[in-house]
């Protein structure tokens, strides 16, 4: 027998959670770029950086969709007004 909880979230809250997770991943991958952590391609920094950059670019597209203009400015993905 399992018990659980039902939680209702509005879209603004869901977007905030999604942006937080995407941003954490984006920042972590930016930190991995060029530092020899071997995230995707072990032993080949250039190939690893190329794979990391692909994911960074994809995350930036998602962040542009889910983030507010102010969040994009804060992340440096958009110039402030």
PDB file of N, CA, C and O in Angstrom:
ATOM      1  N   UNK A   1       0.839  -1.177   0.000  1.00  0.00           N
ATOM      2  CA  UNK A   1       0.000   0.000   0.000  1.00  0.00           C
ATOM      3  C   UNK A   1       0.885   1.241   0.000  1.00  0.00           C
ATOM      4  O   UNK A   1       1.781   1.383   0.833  1.00  0.00           O
ATOM      5  N   UNK A   2       0.621   2.131  -0.941  1.00  0.00           N
ATOM      6  CA  UNK A   2       1.423   3.340  -0.984  1.00  0.00           C
ATOM      7  C   UNK A   2       0.543   4.545  -0.696  1.00  0.00           C
ATOM      8  O   UNK A   2      -0.648   4.568  -1.007  1.00  0.00           O
ATOM      9  N   UNK A   3       1.151   5.514  -0.110  1.00  0.00           N
ATOM     10  CA  UNK A   3       0.442   6.765   0.126  1.00  0.00           C
ATOM     11  C   UNK A   3       1.214   7.866  -0.570  1.00  0.00           C
ATOM     12  O   UNK A   3       2.424   7.758  -0.768  1.00  0.00           O
ATOM     13  N   UNK A   4       0.543   8.881  -0.926  1.00  0.00           N
ATOM     14  CA  UNK A   4       1.221   9.966  -1.611  1.00  0.00           C
ATOM     15  C   UNK A   4       0.483  11.269  -1.419  1.00  0.00           C
ATOM     16  O   UNK A   4      -0.541  11.340  -0.739  1.00  0.00           O
ATOM     17  N   UNK A   5       1.013  12.264  -2.014  1.00  0.00           N
ATOM     18  CA  UNK A   5       0.454  13.597  -1.927  1.00  0.00           C
ATOM     19  C   UNK A   5       0.214  14.115  -3.334  1.00  0.00           C
ATOM     20  O   UNK A   5       0.949  13.782  -4.264  1.00  0.00           O
ATOM     21  N   UNK A   6      -0.782  14.900  -3.476  1.00  0.00           N
ATOM     22  CA  UNK A   6      -1.047  15.594  -4.722  1.00  0.00           C
ATOM     23  C   UNK A   6      -0.776  17.070  -4.486  1.00  0.00           C
ATOM     24  O   UNK A   6      -1.283  17.671  -3.539  1.00  0.00           O
ATOM     25  N   UNK A   7       0.032  17.635  -5.364  1.00  0.00           N
ATOM     26  CA  UNK A   7       0.387  19.042  -5.244  1.00  0.00           C
ATOM     27  C   UNK A   7       0.004  19.734  -6.544  1.00  0.00           C
ATOM     28  O   UNK A   7       0.355  19.267  -7.627  1.00  0.00           O
ATOM     29  N   UNK A   8      -0.703  20.825  -6.439  1.00  0.00           N
ATOM     30  CA  UNK A   8      -1.030  21.615  -7.617  1.00  0.00           C
ATOM     31  C   UNK A   8      -0.036  22.757  -7.730  1.00  0.00           C
ATOM     32  O   UNK A   8       0.242  23.462  -6.760  1.00  0.00           O
ATOM     33  N   UNK A   9       0.495  22.924  -8.938  1.00  0.00           N
ATOM     34  CA  UNK A   9       1.441  24.001  -9.194  1.00  0.00           C
ATOM     35  C   UNK A   9       0.927  24.828 -10.365  1.00  0.00           C
ATOM     36  O   UNK A   9       0.409  24.282 -11.339  1.00  0.00           O
ATOM     37  N   UNK A  10       1.072  26.147 -10.265  1.00  0.00           N
ATOM     38  CA  UNK A  10       0.709  26.981 -11.403  1.00  0.00           C
ATOM     39  C   UNK A  10       1.868  26.985 -12.404  1.00  0.00           C
ATOM     40  O   UNK A  10       2.983  26.574 -12.084  1.00  0.00           O
ATOM     41  N   UNK A  11       1.586  27.452 -13.609  1.00  0.00           N
ATOM     42  CA  UNK A  11       2.603  27.416 -14.670  1.00  0.00           C
ATOM     43  C   UNK A  11       3.827  28.244 -14.329  1.00  0.00           C
ATOM     44  O   UNK A  11       4.943  27.885 -14.705  1.00  0.00           O
ATOM     45  N   UNK A  12       3.635  29.336 -13.629  1.00  0.00           N
ATOM     46  CA  UNK A  12       4.771  30.172 -13.252  1.00  0.00           C
ATOM     47  C   UNK A  12       5.737  29.409 -12.340  1.00  0.00           C
ATOM     48  O   UNK A  12       6.953  29.523 -12.487  1.00  0.00           O
ATOM     49  N   UNK A  13       5.203  28.649 -11.418  1.00  0.00           N
ATOM     50  CA  UNK A  13       6.034  27.846 -10.519  1.00  0.00           C
ATOM     51  C   UNK A  13       6.748  26.740 -11.281  1.00  0.00           C
ATOM     52  O   UNK A  13       7.933  26.494 -11.061  1.00  0.00           O
ATOM     53  N   UNK A  14       6.031  26.079 -12.172  1.00  0.00           N
ATOM     54  CA  UNK A  14       6.641  25.019 -12.986  1.00  0.00           C
ATOM     55  C   UNK A  14       7.774  25.598 -13.828  1.00  0.00           C
ATOM     56  O   UNK A  14       8.858  25.018 -13.888  1.00  0.00           O
ATOM     57  N   UNK A  15       7.533  26.738 -14.478  1.00  0.00           N
ATOM     58  CA  UNK A  15       8.586  27.381 -15.275  1.00  0.00           C
ATOM     59  C   UNK A  15       9.800  27.715 -14.417  1.00  0.00           C
ATOM     60  O   UNK A  15      10.940  27.537 -14.847  1.00  0.00           O
ATOM     61  N   UNK A  16       9.551  28.198 -13.202  1.00  0.00           N
ATOM     62  CA  UNK A  16      10.652  28.547 -12.297  1.00  0.00           C
ATOM     63  C   UNK A  16      11.495  27.318 -11.959  1.00  0.00           C
ATOM     64  O   UNK A  16      12.723  27.396 -11.949  1.00  0.00           O
ATOM     65  N   UNK A  17      10.852  26.196 -11.685  1.00  0.00           N
ATOM     66  CA  UNK A  17      11.567  24.949 -11.373  1.00  0.00           C
ATOM     67  C   UNK A  17      12.350  24.477 -12.597  1.00  0.00           C
ATOM     68  O   UNK A  17      13.518  24.104 -12.488  1.00  0.00           O
ATOM     69  N   UNK A  18      11.703  24.496 -13.756  1.00  0.00           N
ATOM     70  CA  UNK A  18      12.359  24.053 -14.992  1.00  0.00           C
ATOM     71  C   UNK A  18      13.583  24.918 -15.280  1.00  0.00           C
ATOM     72  O   UNK A  18      14.659  24.397 -15.571  1.00  0.00           O
ATOM     73  N   UNK A  19      13.421  26.229 -15.201  1.00  0.00           N
ATOM     74  CA  UNK A  19      14.542  27.138 -15.466  1.00  0.00           C
ATOM     75  C   UNK A  19      15.678  26.889 -14.473  1.00  0.00           C
ATOM     76  O   UNK A  19      16.847  26.907 -14.858  1.00  0.00           O
ATOM     77  N   UNK A  20      15.355  26.664 -13.230  1.00  0.00           N
ATOM     78  CA  UNK A  20      16.391  26.394 -12.227  1.00  0.00           C
ATOM     79  C   UNK A  20      17.202  25.160 -12.556  1.00  0.00           C
ATOM     80  O   UNK A  20      18.428  25.171 -12.441  1.00  0.00           O
ATOM     81  N   UNK A  21      16.531  24.099 -12.963  1.00  0.00           N
ATOM     82  CA  UNK A  21      17.241  22.861 -13.306  1.00  0.00           C
ATOM     83  C   UNK A  21      18.056  23.012 -14.594  1.00  0.00           C
ATOM     84  O   UNK A  21      19.195  22.553 -14.671  1.00  0.00           O
ATOM     85  N   UNK A  22      17.469  23.654 -15.595  1.00  0.00           N
ATOM     86  CA  UNK A  22      18.203  23.885 -16.846  1.00  0.00           C
ATOM     87  C   UNK A  22      19.426  24.762 -16.595  1.00  0.00           C
ATOM     88  O   UNK A  22      20.508  24.508 -17.124  1.00  0.00           O
ATOM     89  N   UNK A  23      19.238  25.788 -15.788  1.00  0.00           N
ATOM     90  CA  UNK A  23      20.345  26.707 -15.495  1.00  0.00           C
ATOM     91  C   UNK A  23      21.469  26.005 -14.730  1.00  0.00           C
ATOM     92  O   UNK A  23      22.643  26.222 -15.029  1.00  0.00           O
ATOM     93  N   UNK A  24      21.131  25.180 -13.763  1.00  0.00           N
ATOM     94  CA  UNK A  24      22.155  24.436 -13.025  1.00  0.00           C
ATOM     95  C   UNK A  24      22.960  23.548 -13.958  1.00  0.00           C
ATOM     96  O   UNK A  24      24.186  23.486 -13.858  1.00  0.00           O
ATOM     97  N   UNK A  25      22.276  22.860 -14.866  1.00  0.00           N
ATOM     98  CA  UNK A  25      22.968  21.987 -15.820  1.00  0.00           C
ATOM     99  C   UNK A  25      23.827  22.812 -16.758  1.00  0.00           C
ATOM    100  O   UNK A  25      24.971  22.449 -17.029  1.00  0.00           O
ATOM    101  N   UNK A  26      23.294  23.915 -17.259  1.00  0.00           N
ATOM    102  CA  UNK A  26      24.020  24.810 -18.164  1.00  0.00           C
ATOM    103  C   UNK A  26      25.293  25.336 -17.508  1.00  0.00           C
ATOM    104  O   UNK A  26      26.360  25.330 -18.121  1.00  0.00           O
ATOM    105  N   UNK A  27      25.180  25.789 -16.267  1.00  0.00           N
ATOM    106  CA  UNK A  27      26.342  26.316 -15.554  1.00  0.00           C
ATOM    107  C   UNK A  27      27.377  25.225 -15.289  1.00  0.00           C
ATOM    108  O   UNK A  27      28.579  25.471 -15.397  1.00  0.00           O
ATOM    109  N   UNK A  28      26.918  24.021 -14.943  1.00  0.00           N
ATOM    110  CA  UNK A  28      27.846  22.914 -14.693  1.00  0.00           C
ATOM    111  C   UNK A  28      28.607  22.555 -15.962  1.00  0.00           C
ATOM    112  O   UNK A  28      29.819  22.346 -15.922  1.00  0.00           O
ATOM    113  N   UNK A  29      27.901  22.482 -17.089  1.00  0.00           N
ATOM    114  CA  UNK A  29      28.573  22.144 -18.345  1.00  0.00           C
ATOM    115  C   UNK A  29      29.546  23.240 -18.764  1.00  0.00           C
ATOM    116  O   UNK A  29      30.624  22.941 -19.278  1.00  0.00           O
ATOM    117  N   UNK A  30      29.185  24.496 -18.555  1.00  0.00           N
ATOM    118  CA  UNK A  30      30.122  25.583 -18.859  1.00  0.00           C
ATOM    119  C   UNK A  30      31.389  25.435 -18.017  1.00  0.00           C
ATOM    120  O   UNK A  30      32.488  25.734 -18.484  1.00  0.00           O
ATOM    121  N   UNK A  31      31.234  24.980 -16.792  1.00  0.00           N
ATOM    122  CA  UNK A  31      32.388  24.758 -15.927  1.00  0.00           C
ATOM    123  C   UNK A  31      33.239  23.579 -16.373  1.00  0.00           C
ATOM    124  O   UNK A  31      34.440  23.548 -16.106  1.00  0.00           O
ATOM    125  N   UNK A  32      32.630  22.607 -17.051  1.00  0.00           N
ATOM    126  CA  UNK A  32      33.361  21.444 -17.549  1.00  0.00           C
ATOM    127  C   UNK A  32      34.128  21.735 -18.831  1.00  0.00           C
ATOM    128  O   UNK A  32      35.072  21.018 -19.165  1.00  0.00           O
ATOM    129  N   UNK A  33      33.735  22.768 -19.546  1.00  0.00           N
ATOM    130  CA  UNK A  33      34.315  23.094 -20.837  1.00  0.00           C
ATOM    131  C   UNK A  33      35.801  23.418 -20.687  1.00  0.00           C
ATOM    132  O   UNK A  33      36.170  24.403 -20.047  1.00  0.00           O
ATOM    133  N   UNK A  34      36.635  22.589 -21.278  1.00  0.00           N
ATOM    134  CA  UNK A  34      38.077  22.834 -21.307  1.00  0.00           C
ATOM    135  C   UNK A  34      38.850  22.480 -20.060  1.00  0.00           C
ATOM    136  O   UNK A  34      40.044  22.772 -19.994  1.00  0.00           O
ATOM    137  N   UNK A  35      38.231  21.864 -19.062  1.00  0.00           N
ATOM    138  CA  UNK A  35      38.978  21.619 -17.827  1.00  0.00           C
ATOM    139  C   UNK A  35      39.390  20.171 -17.603  1.00  0.00           C
ATOM    140  O   UNK A  35      39.898  19.837 -16.532  1.00  0.00           O
ATOM    141  N   UNK A  36      39.181  19.305 -18.590  1.00  0.00           N
ATOM    142  CA  UNK A  36      39.657  17.926 -18.466  1.00  0.00           C
ATOM    143  C   UNK A  36      38.802  17.011 -17.623  1.00  0.00           C
ATOM    144  O   UNK A  36      39.293  15.994 -17.133  1.00  0.00           O
ATOM    145  N   UNK A  37      37.536  17.342 -17.438  1.00  0.00           N
ATOM    146  CA  UNK A  37      36.659  16.470 -16.665  1.00  0.00           C
ATOM    147  C   UNK A  37      36.188  15.247 -17.456  1.00  0.00           C
ATOM    148  O   UNK A  37      35.674  14.296 -16.868  1.00  0.00           O
ATOM    149  N   UNK A  38      36.358  15.262 -18.788  1.00  0.00           N
ATOM    150  CA  UNK A  38      35.961  14.142 -19.640  1.00  0.00           C
ATOM    151  C   UNK A  38      34.507  13.748 -19.402  1.00  0.00           C
ATOM    152  O   UNK A  38      34.217  12.670 -18.884  1.00  0.00           O
ATOM    153  N   UNK A  39      33.620  14.624 -19.782  1.00  0.00           N
ATOM    154  CA  UNK A  39      32.195  14.407 -19.558  1.00  0.00           C
ATOM    155  C   UNK A  39      31.617  13.416 -20.556  1.00  0.00           C
ATOM    156  O   UNK A  39      30.877  12.511 -20.171  1.00  0.00           O
ATOM    157  N   UNK A  40      31.948  13.579 -21.848  1.00  0.00           N
ATOM    158  CA  UNK A  40      31.359  12.739 -22.886  1.00  0.00           C
ATOM    159  C   UNK A  40      32.384  11.910 -23.665  1.00  0.00           C
ATOM    160  O   UNK A  40      32.081  10.790 -24.075  1.00  0.00           O
ATOM    161  N   UNK A  41      33.584  12.441 -23.872  1.00  0.00           N
ATOM    162  CA  UNK A  41      34.608  11.744 -24.658  1.00  0.00           C
ATOM    163  C   UNK A  41      35.875  11.646 -23.816  1.00  0.00           C
ATOM    164  O   UNK A  41      36.614  12.620 -23.669  1.00  0.00           O
ATOM    165  N   UNK A  42      36.111  10.475 -23.274  1.00  0.00           N
ATOM    166  CA  UNK A  42      37.251  10.267 -22.382  1.00  0.00           C
ATOM    167  C   UNK A  42      38.573  10.377 -23.141  1.00  0.00           C
ATOM    168  O   UNK A  42      38.753   9.724 -24.169  1.00  0.00           O
ATOM    169  N   UNK A  43      39.498  11.198 -22.642  1.00  0.00           N
ATOM    170  CA  UNK A  43      40.850  11.275 -23.174  1.00  0.00           C
ATOM    171  C   UNK A  43      41.042  12.172 -24.379  1.00  0.00           C
ATOM    172  O   UNK A  43      42.160  12.264 -24.887  1.00  0.00           O
ATOM    173  N   UNK A  44      40.004  12.836 -24.858  1.00  0.00           N
ATOM    174  CA  UNK A  44      40.122  13.723 -26.018  1.00  0.00           C
ATOM    175  C   UNK A  44      39.414  15.035 -25.676  1.00  0.00           C
ATOM    176  O   UNK A  44      38.204  15.171 -25.854  1.00  0.00           O
ATOM    177  N   UNK A  45      40.195  15.991 -25.185  1.00  0.00           N
ATOM    178  CA  UNK A  45      39.619  17.246 -24.703  1.00  0.00           C
ATOM    179  C   UNK A  45      38.872  17.989 -25.804  1.00  0.00           C
ATOM    180  O   UNK A  45      37.795  18.535 -25.563  1.00  0.00           O
ATOM    181  N   UNK A  46      39.431  18.015 -27.004  1.00  0.00           N
ATOM    182  CA  UNK A  46      38.788  18.746 -28.097  1.00  0.00           C
ATOM    183  C   UNK A  46      37.428  18.139 -28.448  1.00  0.00           C
ATOM    184  O   UNK A  46      36.445  18.863 -28.607  1.00  0.00           O
ATOM    185  N   UNK A  47      37.374  16.825 -28.567  1.00  0.00           N
ATOM    186  CA  UNK A  47      36.108  16.144 -28.877  1.00  0.00           C
ATOM    187  C   UNK A  47      35.121  16.294 -27.718  1.00  0.00           C
ATOM    188  O   UNK A  47      33.925  16.484 -27.938  1.00  0.00           O
ATOM    189  N   UNK A  48      35.624  16.209 -26.491  1.00  0.00           N
ATOM    190  CA  UNK A  48      34.768  16.366 -25.319  1.00  0.00           C
ATOM    191  C   UNK A  48      34.178  17.774 -25.280  1.00  0.00           C
ATOM    192  O   UNK A  48      32.986  17.949 -25.023  1.00  0.00           O
ATOM    193  N   UNK A  49      35.020  18.777 -25.537  1.00  0.00           N
ATOM    194  CA  UNK A  49      34.533  20.155 -25.543  1.00  0.00           C
ATOM    195  C   UNK A  49      33.479  20.375 -26.624  1.00  0.00           C
ATOM    196  O   UNK A  49      32.523  21.121 -26.413  1.00  0.00           O
ATOM    197  N   UNK A  50      33.645  19.735 -27.773  1.00  0.00           N
ATOM    198  CA  UNK A  50      32.650  19.859 -28.849  1.00  0.00           C
ATOM    199  C   UNK A  50      31.308  19.279 -28.407  1.00  0.00           C
ATOM    200  O   UNK A  50      30.258  19.862 -28.675  1.00  0.00           O
ATOM    201  N   UNK A  51      31.344  18.136 -27.732  1.00  0.00           N
ATOM    202  CA  UNK A  51      30.098  17.520 -27.237  1.00  0.00           C
ATOM    203  C   UNK A  51      29.468  18.353 -26.124  1.00  0.00           C
ATOM    204  O   UNK A  51      28.249  18.512 -26.070  1.00  0.00           O
ATOM    205  N   UNK A  52      30.303  18.878 -25.244  1.00  0.00           N
ATOM    206  CA  UNK A  52      29.801  19.743 -24.174  1.00  0.00           C
ATOM    207  C   UNK A  52      29.151  20.984 -24.785  1.00  0.00           C
ATOM    208  O   UNK A  52      28.071  21.389 -24.354  1.00  0.00           O
ATOM    209  N   UNK A  53      29.795  21.588 -25.780  1.00  0.00           N
ATOM    210  CA  UNK A  53      29.270  22.804 -26.399  1.00  0.00           C
ATOM    211  C   UNK A  53      27.926  22.545 -27.065  1.00  0.00           C
ATOM    212  O   UNK A  53      27.052  23.411 -27.036  1.00  0.00           O
ATOM    213  N   UNK A  54      27.744  21.376 -27.663  1.00  0.00           N
ATOM    214  CA  UNK A  54      26.450  21.028 -28.264  1.00  0.00           C
ATOM    215  C   UNK A  54      25.346  21.087 -27.211  1.00  0.00           C
ATOM    216  O   UNK A  54      24.263  21.617 -27.460  1.00  0.00           O
ATOM    217  N   UNK A  55      25.633  20.543 -26.044  1.00  0.00           N
ATOM    218  CA  UNK A  55      24.636  20.536 -24.962  1.00  0.00           C
ATOM    219  C   UNK A  55      24.402  21.938 -24.409  1.00  0.00           C
ATOM    220  O   UNK A  55      23.270  22.300 -24.087  1.00  0.00           O
ATOM    221  N   UNK A  56      25.467  22.727 -24.300  1.00  0.00           N
ATOM    222  CA  UNK A  56      25.331  24.110 -23.837  1.00  0.00           C
ATOM    223  C   UNK A  56      24.430  24.884 -24.798  1.00  0.00           C
ATOM    224  O   UNK A  56      23.534  25.610 -24.368  1.00  0.00           O
ATOM    225  N   UNK A  57      24.672  24.726 -26.100  1.00  0.00           N
ATOM    226  CA  UNK A  57      23.852  25.419 -27.105  1.00  0.00           C
ATOM    227  C   UNK A  57      22.388  24.996 -26.998  1.00  0.00           C
ATOM    228  O   UNK A  57      21.494  25.838 -27.073  1.00  0.00           O
ATOM    229  N   UNK A  58      22.140  23.706 -26.825  1.00  0.00           N
ATOM    230  CA  UNK A  58      20.767  23.205 -26.699  1.00  0.00           C
ATOM    231  C   UNK A  58      20.101  23.756 -25.440  1.00  0.00           C
ATOM    232  O   UNK A  58      18.935  24.149 -25.469  1.00  0.00           O
ATOM    233  N   UNK A  59      20.841  23.783 -24.344  1.00  0.00           N
ATOM    234  CA  UNK A  59      20.286  24.322 -23.101  1.00  0.00           C
ATOM    235  C   UNK A  59      19.963  25.809 -23.229  1.00  0.00           C
ATOM    236  O   UNK A  59      18.986  26.283 -22.650  1.00  0.00           O
ATOM    237  N   UNK A  60      20.778  26.547 -23.985  1.00  0.00           N
ATOM    238  CA  UNK A  60      20.516  27.968 -24.177  1.00  0.00           C
ATOM    239  C   UNK A  60      19.223  28.188 -24.963  1.00  0.00           C
ATOM    240  O   UNK A  60      18.498  29.150 -24.710  1.00  0.00           O
ATOM    241  N   UNK A  61      18.936  27.305 -25.910  1.00  0.00           N
ATOM    242  CA  UNK A  61      17.654  27.386 -26.622  1.00  0.00           C
ATOM    243  C   UNK A  61      16.490  27.161 -25.674  1.00  0.00           C
ATOM    244  O   UNK A  61      15.497  27.887 -25.719  1.00  0.00           O
ATOM    245  N   UNK A  62      16.609  26.159 -24.819  1.00  0.00           N
ATOM    246  CA  UNK A  62      15.553  25.877 -23.845  1.00  0.00           C
ATOM    247  C   UNK A  62      15.408  27.003 -22.834  1.00  0.00           C
ATOM    248  O   UNK A  62      14.295  27.387 -22.477  1.00  0.00           O
ATOM    249  N   UNK A  63      16.535  27.528 -22.378  1.00  0.00           N
ATOM    250  CA  UNK A  63      16.485  28.634 -21.425  1.00  0.00           C
ATOM    251  C   UNK A  63      15.819  29.863 -22.055  1.00  0.00           C
ATOM    252  O   UNK A  63      15.073  30.573 -21.381  1.00  0.00           O
ATOM    253  N   UNK A  64      16.081  30.115 -23.328  1.00  0.00           N
ATOM    254  CA  UNK A  64      15.456  31.246 -24.011  1.00  0.00           C
ATOM    255  C   UNK A  64      13.939  31.075 -24.084  1.00  0.00           C
ATOM    256  O   UNK A  64      13.201  32.060 -24.080  1.00  0.00           O
ATOM    257  N   UNK A  65      13.482  29.845 -24.151  1.00  0.00           N
ATOM    258  CA  UNK A  65      12.048  29.570 -24.224  1.00  0.00           C
ATOM    259  C   UNK A  65      11.371  29.725 -22.854  1.00  0.00           C
ATOM    260  O   UNK A  65      10.306  30.334 -22.753  1.00  0.00           O
ATOM    261  N   UNK A  66      11.985  29.180 -21.814  1.00  0.00           N
ATOM    262  CA  UNK A  66      11.343  29.117 -20.496  1.00  0.00           C
ATOM    263  C   UNK A  66      11.646  30.305 -19.584  1.00  0.00           C
ATOM    264  O   UNK A  66      10.886  30.570 -18.652  1.00  0.00           O
ATOM    265  N   UNK A  67      12.728  31.017 -19.832  1.00  0.00           N
ATOM    266  CA  UNK A  67      13.152  32.082 -18.913  1.00  0.00           C
ATOM    267  C   UNK A  67      12.433  33.394 -19.194  1.00  0.00           C
ATOM    268  O   UNK A  67      11.940  33.638 -20.296  1.00  0.00           O
ATOM    269  N   UNK A  68      12.391  34.221 -18.174  1.00  0.00           N
ATOM    270  CA  UNK A  68      11.888  35.581 -18.353  1.00  0.00           C
ATOM    271  C   UNK A  68      13.013  36.432 -18.957  1.00  0.00           C
ATOM    272  O   UNK A  68      14.182  36.058 -18.874  1.00  0.00           O
ATOM    273  N   UNK A  69      12.667  37.565 -19.557  1.00  0.00           N
ATOM    274  CA  UNK A  69      13.714  38.450 -20.081  1.00  0.00           C
ATOM    275  C   UNK A  69      14.745  38.844 -19.019  1.00  0.00           C
ATOM    276  O   UNK A  69      15.938  38.920 -19.311  1.00  0.00           O
ATOM    277  N   UNK A  70      14.289  39.092 -17.797  1.00  0.00           N
ATOM    278  CA  UNK A  70      15.214  39.464 -16.717  1.00  0.00           C
ATOM    279  C   UNK A  70      16.171  38.322 -16.390  1.00  0.00           C
ATOM    280  O   UNK A  70      17.353  38.558 -16.140  1.00  0.00           O
ATOM    281  N   UNK A  71      15.668  37.081 -16.390  1.00  0.00           N
ATOM    282  CA  UNK A  71      16.530  35.923 -16.128  1.00  0.00           C
ATOM    283  C   UNK A  71      17.573  35.772 -17.223  1.00  0.00           C
ATOM    284  O   UNK A  71      18.726  35.445 -16.942  1.00  0.00           O
ATOM    285  N   UNK A  72      17.175  36.008 -18.475  1.00  0.00           N
ATOM    286  CA  UNK A  72      18.120  35.910 -19.585  1.00  0.00           C
ATOM    287  C   UNK A  72      19.229  36.951 -19.460  1.00  0.00           C
ATOM    288  O   UNK A  72      20.395  36.660 -19.726  1.00  0.00           O
ATOM    289  N   UNK A  73      18.862  38.162 -19.054  1.00  0.00           N
ATOM    290  CA  UNK A  73      19.873  39.201 -18.835  1.00  0.00           C
ATOM    291  C   UNK A  73      20.808  38.798 -17.715  1.00  0.00           C
ATOM    292  O   UNK A  73      22.024  38.958 -17.826  1.00  0.00           O
ATOM    293  N   UNK A  74      20.248  38.274 -16.633  1.00  0.00           N
ATOM    294  CA  UNK A  74      21.040  37.838 -15.474  1.00  0.00           C
ATOM    295  C   UNK A  74      22.057  36.754 -15.861  1.00  0.00           C
ATOM    296  O   UNK A  74      23.181  36.736 -15.359  1.00  0.00           O
ATOM    297  N   UNK A  75      21.640  35.848 -16.768  1.00  0.00           N
ATOM    298  CA  UNK A  75      22.526  34.764 -17.203  1.00  0.00           C
ATOM    299  C   UNK A  75      23.509  35.204 -18.282  1.00  0.00           C
ATOM    300  O   UNK A  75      24.410  34.449 -18.648  1.00  0.00           O
ATOM    301  N   UNK A  76      23.340  36.423 -18.792  1.00  0.00           N
ATOM    302  CA  UNK A  76      24.213  36.902 -19.862  1.00  0.00           C
ATOM    303  C   UNK A  76      23.820  36.390 -21.234  1.00  0.00           C
ATOM    304  O   UNK A  76      24.622  36.431 -22.167  1.00  0.00           O
ATOM    305  N   UNK A  77      22.586  35.906 -21.367  1.00  0.00           N
ATOM    306  CA  UNK A  77      22.112  35.379 -22.650  1.00  0.00           C
ATOM    307  C   UNK A  77      21.350  36.435 -23.442  1.00  0.00           C
ATOM    308  O   UNK A  77      20.927  36.187 -24.571  1.00  0.00           O
ATOM    309  N   UNK A  78      21.176  37.615 -22.847  1.00  0.00           N
ATOM    310  CA  UNK A  78      20.484  38.709 -23.511  1.00  0.00           C
ATOM    311  C   UNK A  78      21.002  39.989 -22.909  1.00  0.00           C
ATOM    312  O   UNK A  78      21.279  40.054 -21.711  1.00  0.00           O
ATOM    313  N   UNK A  79      21.135  41.013 -23.736  1.00  0.00           N
ATOM    314  CA  UNK A  79      21.582  42.301 -23.244  1.00  0.00           C
ATOM    315  C   UNK A  79      20.450  43.024 -22.542  1.00  0.00           C
ATOM    316  O   UNK A  79      19.294  42.944 -22.958  1.00  0.00           O
ATOM    317  N   UNK A  80      20.788  43.728 -21.477  1.00  0.00           N
ATOM    318  CA  UNK A  80      19.794  44.483 -20.730  1.00  0.00           C
ATOM    319  C   UNK A  80      19.349  45.718 -21.483  1.00  0.00           C
ATOM    320  O   UNK A  80      20.028  46.196 -22.392  1.00  0.00           O
ATOM    321  N   UNK A  81      18.213  46.215 -21.094  1.00  0.00           N
ATOM    322  CA  UNK A  81      17.656  47.393 -21.775  1.00  0.00           C
ATOM    323  C   UNK A  81      18.312  48.664 -21.305  1.00  0.00           C
ATOM    324  O   UNK A  81      17.964  49.748 -21.773  1.00  0.00           O
TER     325      UNK A  81
END
